[in-house]
């Protein structure tokens, strides 16, 4: 893509809305009467999408509470233990998602649907109306999926309706939300028009390529559907099969990622933490490093650096501050440099994780395909994504822990798939990895010794900023779902 700066986008937006004369002096220049959907999209994307890799990438502090990566134990704390003891468990969605990205995406839909605005040059500069609507609907569903997977019941059907006078939206059940999201995505998929690309400069995720957006749309539907095997297998099977047949992210050229830039206004959070701030708060977790060693996995050398003292060793998870400080830093492996370059991408969906979801679906009889073939295709995609040679791929597929179990039970084969999916998801979409752990229990992740909890959280807690002005609906939600506690399970996690 052409690497434009966020500042340049903002300045160009101001230029487009400037008048040639003084115009109406009572019109605020900071509230343009003709919003430009290109800038609404860039702002929404930049604020929301990378946070599912590292929460906190939205402006306050790029490394603030990166729970999306430490709950599935891809990273551990080394200094000033304050997160991995699970003392910070709330998840704020109001200003972070509802009043920002979701509202902006809703505005894109509104501007492209309204007869009075749909033909406005500031709207059409981004592309055709239908593709803008389909894109915004797809991204809204993707964001909502993460919010409900983290919290369970959230405002959905009544959300974003302040203009209708709904200032205290009800919390919908997760079952209702999942049904609504699948419908929204299926309709958006049908709307996409591949013959009419969006503006490639401002469509910063797929450079306006509608064919890739359709694959992303189908992949999100697969992610939704696979979680239903315990609570609604019939609908899960139908929805998954449709999405699978529609065509999903199956090629490494179609990876869904947010592209950070070589500029201070839009750089990767780990670069900010490690290079700019000169800190090493987080290290690769011993959980992931030990697993890679046990599996003789060549991704070890692509995920982490060798420790200065030699060998590969991850940081034990959830220690006390004193115990963590006692571990010599020269004995610990650090993140591979590619993960904290200034323009390192926030990778979120890869062919490897989607093919492993398909392998699980095949094992469950949800699709007509060979689970073993999908599993081996997934591992091949995951290794080649990191530049690992064909010979090493072949050798890895023959490893005793890796070779597909043609015998055994279905649960054993699904456990094998789940382990490979957890490995492939390293430093990617941590909420999805956490969801896989919650529904499958693979790998056997446990809190460290510096915590009062005995098992990993099943959900995050509602933030007081989100419900203080909507207490009646909050109370109704916890009455229906269960206590606002980390061991309360979301609907599909039964």
N, C-alpha and C positions, 0 to 999 in steps of 0.2 A: 504494500500500500504506500501511497505518498504520505510521508510523515509530516503532517501539519501540527502545529502546536495548538493547545487549547486556547491560549491567549490569542493566537491568530484567528481562530474561529470566532471568539467573542468580539474581537475588533471588527472582523468582516461583518458580523451581525449588526454592529452599531452603524457601520457605513451603509449597509443596505437600508436601514430604517431612518437615516438622516434625511432632512428636507433640504431643498435648494434655497428656501427662504425661511422666514421666521414662522410661517404657518400659524397654527393656533397656539398662542403663548400659554394657554391654559392646559395644554396637553403635556403630560409628563414625558420627557424623553427616556425615562427609565422604565416606562410601562408602554411599550410599543403596541399600537392598535392592531398590528398585523404580525403576530408571532411567527417566527421562522421555525418550521418543524425540524430542520437540520440541527439546530442548536438545542432544541428540546430533546432530541434523540441523543446527541453527543453527551449532554449533561446527565441524562437518565442512565445511560450506559456506563459512563465513567464512575458515577456514584454507586451503582448497585452491583454490576456484574462481577468485578474482581473481589468483592467482599466475601463471596462464597469460597474463594481460595483462602484469603487471609482477612478475617473480620477486623475492621479498624482501618481499612484502606480508604476511608471516605473523608479524611481531612483533619481530624483532631490530632491523631498521632498514628502514623502508618503501621506501627507494630502493636497498637493497643489491643489487649486481650485477644490474641489469635486463637480463640477456642475452636475454630473450624479445623485447625490442624493439630491441636494437642488432645482434643477428645478422642480422635481415632489413633492417637499416639504416633504421629509422624514426627513430632518435635517434642523436646523436653526442655525445661528451664535449667539454667546453670547458675544464674545470678539473681539474688533477691527474689526468692520463690514467692510469687503472689498470684499466679494463675493456675498452675497445675496442682494446687491444693484444693481447687474447686470451691474457693470462697466467693468467687464472682460468677454468679450463675444466671443473672437476668439477661434478657435480650430485648433491646429497644427497637421497635419497628416504626414508630410514629414519624418522627422527623427524618429518620434514616431511610425509610422506604415509602410510606404512605403519602406524606406531604411533599416528598421530593420526586424520586423516580417514577413511582406508580402514577402520581398525578400528572407528570409530564407526558407519560405514555398515553394516559387517558386523553390528554389534550390533543395529542397527535391524532387520535381516532376521531375526536370531536371535530377538529378543523378539517379533516379529510371527508367527513360525513355531512357536514352542514352545507346546504346549498349556497349560503351566502359567503362561505370561506373556502370551499373546496377548490375553486379555480383561481384563488389568489396566487400571484407569482411567488410570494414568500412561502407558500405551502407547496406548490408544484416544483419549486427548485430542488426539492429532495427526491422527487420522482412521482410516479403515478399514485393516485389516491388509494386504489385497492391494495397495492403492495405496501404502502405505508400503514394502512389499517391492519393488514395481516401481520406485518412485522411487529407492530406495537402490541397486538393481541398475543402474539407468541411470547414476546419478552415479558409481558405482564404475567402470563401463566407460569413462566419459568421462575419469576421472582416469588409469586404466591406459593408455588410448590415448596420452596425453601423455607418460607415463613411458617407455613403450616406444619412442615416436617419438624421444625425446631420447637414449635409451641403447641401444636394441636389445633384447637379451636381459635380462630381469628376472625376479625371482620372481613367479609368477602362480598356477599350479595348487596349489602348496604354501604359498603366502603366507597369512598370517592364521590359521595353524593351530597356534599355540602351545599352545592348549588340548588339542590332540591329540598333543602332544609333539613337534611338528615345529618345532625352533628354528633349523634350518639349511636353509632352503628351497632347492630346486634352481632354477636359472634356466631359464625356458622359452624356446624359440625364438620369434622374433617371429611367424613363420607360425602356430605353435600359439596364441599369444596372440590374434592377429587373428581366427582361427577361433572361439576361445572368446568373445571380446568380441561378435562378431556374433550368436552363438547366444544369449548372455546378453541382449543388447538385443532381439532378436526375441521372446524369451520374455517379457521385461518389458513390451514393447509390447502383447502379447496379454493381459497381466494387468491393465493399467490399466482402471479403471472410471470413465468420465466422469460417471456419475450420482452419484458420491460424492466431492466435493472434499475436499482436505485442509485443515487449519486455516490460514486465510489470514494470520493474524498471524505465525505462526512459519515458515510455508513462504515464505521470503523471496525466492525466485527468481521464481516465477510465481503467488504468492498463492494457491496451492492449486488452480489451474486445470489439471485433468488433460488437457484437450484440447491445451493448450499443451505440456504435458510429453510428450505423444505426438509432437508435431511436433519437439520437441527430440531425442527418442529416434531418430526417423527421420533427422534431420539428422546425428547422430553416426554412424549407420550409413553414410550417404552419404560422410562424411569418411573413414571407414575404407576403404570400397570403392574410391573413386577412386584411392587410392594403389597399387592392385594391378595397374595396367594393364601394367606391365613384367614382373611375376613370376607373376601368377595372373589373367590377364585373364578367363578363363571364370567364375571365382567372383566376381571384381570386378563383372562385368556383371550376374550374377544378383542379387547382394546389393544393388547400387546400384539396379537397376530396382525391386526389392521395396520398398526404403526410399522411393524417389521416389514410387511409387504409393501408399504408406501416407500420404503427406502430410507435408511438411517446413516449415521456417520460411520462409515466402514473403511474409509481410506485416510491415511495420515495427512493428505492434502486438505481434508475437511475438518480438521481438529477445531473445536470451538474454544477460543481463547480471547482474552483481552490483551491488546498489545500496548504495553507501556512504551514510553519514548525516552530518548536520550535528552531529557530536559527536566529541570527541577520541578516543574509544575505537574509532571505526569510520569514519575519514576516509580520503580517497583519498591514496595514497602521494605523488603529485606535489604535492598540497596541503601535505603534511608537509614535503616537500623545499624547495619554492619559497616558500611563505607562512610556515610556522612556523619553518623553519630559515634562511630567507632566503638560500637557495643557488640558483645557476643552474648546476648540474653538467652538465645535459643540455639540448641544443637540438634542434629538428627537423633531421634530417640533410639535407645538400645533395643526397643521392641522391633523396629524395622530393620536395624543393622543386623541384629542377631538372626532374624528370619532370613535375610538375604544370605548370610553366611551358611545357615543350616541348609538352604536350598541350593547352594553353590550357584547363586543367581548372578549372571554377569552384569545385571543392572546395578549391583553394588558399586562398581567403579564409575557408574554414570550418575548415581544418586549422591554419593558422598566422597569426600577426599580422605586419603590415608592420614591417620593421625601423625603429627610431627615426630612422635617417638617411635612410629612404625606400627603397622597393623591397622585393623579397622575395629573401632569400638564406639558404640553410641552412648549417649547420656542416659543413665537410668532415669526412669520416670517417677515424678512426684516425690522427690526427696525433701528433707528439711533443708533450710538454707545452709546450715552448718555442714551437713553431710554432702551437699552439692558442692560447696566451696572446697571441701577436702579432696575432691577428685582433681588431679593435675590436668590442666587444660591440654598439655602436650600429649596426653594419652587418648584424647577424644577426636573422633572424625568430625570434620566440619561439612557444611553443605557444599556440594559441587558448585564451583564458581558460576556456572551458567544459571543457577537459581537466584543469584543476587546481583546480576548485572543490572545496570540502570534501566535497560529496556527489556529485561527478561519478561516474557509473557506470563500472564496468569492463565494457565491451562486449566480448563474446566471439564470438557468432554472429549474423550479420545476414542478411536475405533476399538482399542483394546478393551476398555470397560464396557462399551456397548455390545461387543461380540461376546463377552463373558455373560452379560445379562441375557443375550440370546441363547447361549449355551445352557444357562439355567432354565430358561423357558422351554427349550427343547427337551431337557431332562424331565420337566413337569408335563410334557405332552401338549404344551400350548401352541407350538408351531411344528410344522412338518420339516424337520431338518436334523442333521446328525449333530448331537451335542459334542461329540469328540472332535468333529471337523471344525465346528465353531470355536471350541476351546483352543485348539491348536492354531487356528487362524488368529485368534485373539492374542495369544502369547507371541506369535510371530510379529504381529502389528506392534505390540508393546515393546518388544526388543528392538525392532528396526526403527521405531520412533526415536530411540536414543542412539542410533548409529551402530548397533551391534551387528556383527557380521553374520552371514547366512550359516556359516559353519558352527558358530557359537550358538545360534538359534537351534540348529539340529541337535547339538550336544545337550542343550538345556532341556529340550523336549524329551530326551531320553533319560534324564535324571530320575532316580527312583521316586522321589517325592513329587515329581512333576508329571511323569508319564500318566496319561489318562487311565483311570481305573475302569477297565472294561468289565470287570467283575464287581463284587462288592454290592453295597446297597445304594439306593438312590440318594439317601442322605449323605453317604460318604462321598459320592461323586459331586454333589452340590457343595459340600464342604470344601472339596478340592478346588472347585470353581471359585468359591467365595474367597479362599486364601489368595488365589492368583489375582482376583479383582482388587483385594486390599493392597497387594504389592503394587499393582499397576496404577493405583490411585494416589500414589505418593506425591505430596505437595500439589494436589489438584483440588477437586471439589470436596472439601472436608465434610460438608453436611451430608452429601450422598454417601461418603465412606462411613460416616457415623450411622446413617440409616441402614446400610448393609449390615453393620455390626448388630444393630438393634434387632433386625428381623431374622438374622441367621446365626448370630453368636460367634462369628469367625472373623478374626482370631480371638483367642481368649484374653481379652483386654481387661485389666484390673487397675483400680486406683493405686497410687504409690503409698508409702507408709506415712507421708505427711498430709493426712486427710482424715476427716471423721466419717467419710462415706465408705461403704463397703462394696459398692458396685458403681460402675459408670452411670452418669445421668441418662435417663430415658427421654428427657425433654429439657428445654431451658425454661426459666421462669419469666412470667410477664413482668414488664418494667412498670414501675409506678407512673412514669411519665406517660405511658400509653393508656392506663386505665383510670387515673385519678378523676378525669372529667367524664368518665363513662362507667362509673362504678356499678350501676345496676346491671348493665350487660356483662360486665366482668364477673359479677357474682353469679349471674345466670349461667355463664360459661363453666365456672368451676363446679357449680352444682351439677351440671350435666356431665362434665368430663372427668371430674375428680379434683382433689386438692391441687392447688398451685404448688406442686412439689416436683422435685427432679425424678422421683420414682413413679410418678403417674405416667402411664403409657398413652401415647397417641393412639388413634383408632386402629391403624393398621398394625401396630406393634403389640399384638395380643398373644 
